[in-house]
């Protein structure tokens, strides 16, 4: 197994956030689903307090963390195209003066972070990098995929999309939960 995976699991155990059994469940699931990070699986399975999860990830990755509300104070589509948000899991979530706060599902991917930084720089802004919960990013991506604004993304409107709870499809997250429940039995 990868040292990084063992280290993060050990950190959760050391802080008494997860048990060894929990860590093994996550690692076993991850061997079949290598596209998901350790913290993403912990988040989806709701294995610990969200703030504890972000605290471990933030200190492990040396990046700020943010718990992001369901309703953002800015429209992320005003700063990044929908396909970039969806593909790179990069979510602009707040504006602070001339700086856009952008949460990434994987801020370790320096190529993605720098690409997003350049796109936002072209709009005249700096960025501050954060990590947030995988489930939060995925919920906002589903909002963006389902919003009327995306379907009209080349229009000149700057209004926020009208998004209802029933528009959000959480099938990815539900599938992960079902698969891990089968493994636990």
C-alpha positions as CSV (number, residue, x, y, z in Angstrom):
1,X,0.0,0.0,0.0
2,X,1.0,3.6,-0.6
3,X,2.8,5.3,2.3
4,X,0.6,8.3,2.0
5,X,-2.6,6.2,2.4
6,X,-1.1,4.6,5.5
7,X,0.0,7.9,6.9
8,X,-3.4,9.6,6.6
9,X,-5.1,6.5,8.1
10,X,-2.6,6.5,11.0
11,X,-3.4,10.2,11.6
12,X,-7.1,9.5,11.9
13,X,-6.3,6.6,14.3
14,X,-3.9,8.7,16.3
15,X,-6.5,11.4,16.7
16,X,-9.1,8.8,17.7
17,X,-11.3,9.9,14.9
18,X,-11.4,6.5,13.2
19,X,-10.6,3.0,14.4
20,X,-8.1,0.6,12.7
21,X,-11.2,-1.3,11.4
22,X,-12.6,1.9,9.8
23,X,-9.3,2.7,8.2
24,X,-9.1,-0.9,6.7
25,X,-12.7,-0.5,5.3
26,X,-11.7,2.7,3.6
27,X,-8.4,1.3,2.2
28,X,-10.1,-1.9,1.0
29,X,-12.7,0.1,-0.8
30,X,-10.0,2.4,-2.2
31,X,-8.1,-0.5,-3.8
32,X,-11.1,-1.1,-6.1
33,X,-11.8,2.6,-6.6
34,X,-8.5,4.3,-6.8
35,X,-10.1,7.4,-8.3
36,X,-11.3,8.3,-4.8
37,X,-9.1,9.7,-2.1
38,X,-9.1,8.4,1.5
39,X,-10.8,11.5,2.8
40,X,-13.5,11.4,0.1
41,X,-14.5,7.9,1.1
42,X,-14.6,8.9,4.8
43,X,-16.8,11.8,3.9
44,X,-19.2,9.9,1.7
45,X,-19.6,7.2,4.4
46,X,-20.0,9.8,7.1
47,X,-17.5,8.0,9.2
48,X,-16.6,11.0,11.4
49,X,-17.4,14.5,12.2
50,X,-17.0,16.7,9.1
51,X,-14.9,19.3,10.9
52,X,-12.6,16.6,12.3
53,X,-12.2,15.2,8.8
54,X,-11.4,18.6,7.3
55,X,-9.0,19.3,10.2
56,X,-7.0,16.2,9.4
57,X,-7.0,16.8,5.6
58,X,-6.1,20.4,6.0
59,X,-3.1,19.8,8.3
60,X,-2.0,16.8,6.3
61,X,-2.1,18.7,3.0
62,X,-1.0,22.1,4.5
63,X,-4.0,24.0,3.0
64,X,-6.8,25.9,4.6
65,X,-10.2,24.1,4.9
66,X,-13.7,25.4,4.5
67,X,-17.1,24.1,5.4
68,X,-19.2,25.5,2.6
69,X,-22.9,26.2,2.9
70,X,-25.4,24.9,0.5
71,X,-26.1,28.4,-0.7
72,X,-23.0,30.2,-1.8
73,X,-22.4,34.0,-1.4
74,X,-21.3,34.1,-5.1
75,X,-22.2,32.4,-8.3
76,X,-19.2,30.2,-9.1
77,X,-20.1,30.4,-12.8
78,X,-19.2,34.1,-12.8
79,X,-15.6,33.0,-12.2
80,X,-15.1,29.6,-13.8
81,X,-16.9,27.8,-16.7
82,X,-19.1,25.0,-15.6
83,X,-17.0,22.4,-17.4
84,X,-13.9,23.4,-15.4
85,X,-15.8,23.3,-12.1
86,X,-17.2,19.9,-13.0
87,X,-14.0,18.3,-14.4
88,X,-11.5,19.7,-11.9
89,X,-13.8,19.8,-8.8
90,X,-12.8,23.4,-8.2
91,X,-15.5,25.5,-6.6
92,X,-15.3,29.3,-6.3
93,X,-17.3,29.9,-3.1
94,X,-16.5,33.4,-1.8
95,X,-15.1,36.7,-2.9
96,X,-12.9,38.7,-0.6
97,X,-11.9,42.0,-2.3
98,X,-9.8,41.0,-5.3
99,X,-9.4,37.4,-4.2
100,X,-11.7,34.5,-5.0
101,X,-11.7,31.7,-2.5
102,X,-11.7,28.4,-4.4
103,X,-12.3,25.0,-2.8
104,X,-10.8,21.9,-4.4
105,X,-11.6,18.3,-3.8
106,X,-7.9,17.6,-4.4
107,X,-5.7,20.7,-3.7
108,X,-2.7,18.4,-4.1
109,X,-3.1,18.4,-7.8
110,X,-0.9,21.3,-8.4
111,X,-1.4,21.3,-12.2
112,X,-5.2,21.7,-11.7
113,X,-4.7,24.4,-9.0
114,X,-2.4,26.4,-11.3
115,X,-4.7,26.0,-14.3
116,X,-7.6,27.3,-12.2
117,X,-5.4,30.1,-10.9
118,X,-4.5,31.2,-14.4
119,X,-8.2,31.2,-15.5
120,X,-9.3,33.3,-12.6
121,X,-6.2,35.6,-13.0
122,X,-7.4,36.3,-16.6
123,X,-10.6,37.7,-15.0
124,X,-8.5,40.0,-12.9
125,X,-8.6,38.1,-9.6
126,X,-6.2,36.2,-7.3
127,X,-7.2,32.9,-5.7
128,X,-6.9,31.5,-2.3
129,X,-6.9,27.7,-2.2
130,X,-9.0,25.6,0.2
131,X,-10.0,22.0,0.7
132,X,-13.6,21.2,1.4
133,X,-15.7,18.1,1.7
134,X,-16.1,15.9,-1.3
135,X,-19.8,15.6,-0.7
136,X,-20.1,19.4,-0.7
137,X,-18.3,19.8,-4.0
138,X,-20.3,17.0,-5.6
139,X,-23.6,18.5,-4.4
140,X,-22.6,21.9,-5.9
141,X,-21.5,20.2,-9.1
142,X,-25.0,18.5,-9.3
143,X,-26.6,21.9,-8.9
144,X,-24.5,23.3,-11.7
145,X,-25.2,20.4,-14.0
146,X,-28.9,20.8,-13.4
147,X,-29.2,24.5,-13.4
148,X,-30.9,26.4,-16.1
149,X,-28.0,28.8,-16.1
150,X,-25.6,26.1,-17.3
151,X,-27.9,25.3,-20.2
152,X,-27.7,29.0,-21.2
153,X,-24.1,29.5,-20.1
154,X,-23.2,31.7,-23.0
155,X,-26.0,34.2,-22.3
156,X,-25.2,37.5,-20.8
157,X,-27.1,36.8,-17.5
158,X,-25.3,37.1,-14.2
159,X,-28.2,35.9,-12.1
160,X,-27.8,32.9,-9.8
161,X,-29.4,29.7,-11.0
162,X,-32.7,28.7,-9.4
163,X,-31.8,25.3,-7.8
164,X,-34.2,23.1,-5.8
165,X,-33.3,20.2,-3.7
166,X,-35.1,17.8,-6.0
167,X,-32.7,18.9,-8.8
168,X,-29.7,17.3,-7.0
169,X,-28.8,13.8,-7.9
170,X,-26.7,12.1,-5.3
171,X,-26.4,8.7,-7.1
172,X,-22.6,8.6,-7.0
173,X,-22.6,9.1,-3.2
174,X,-25.4,6.6,-2.7
175,X,-23.6,4.0,-4.8
176,X,-20.5,4.3,-2.7
177,X,-22.5,3.9,0.5
178,X,-24.3,0.8,-0.8
179,X,-21.1,-0.9,-2.0
180,X,-19.3,-0.3,1.4
181,X,-22.3,-1.6,3.3
182,X,-22.0,-4.8,1.3
183,X,-18.3,-5.1,2.3
184,X,-19.0,-4.6,6.0
185,X,-21.5,-7.5,6.1
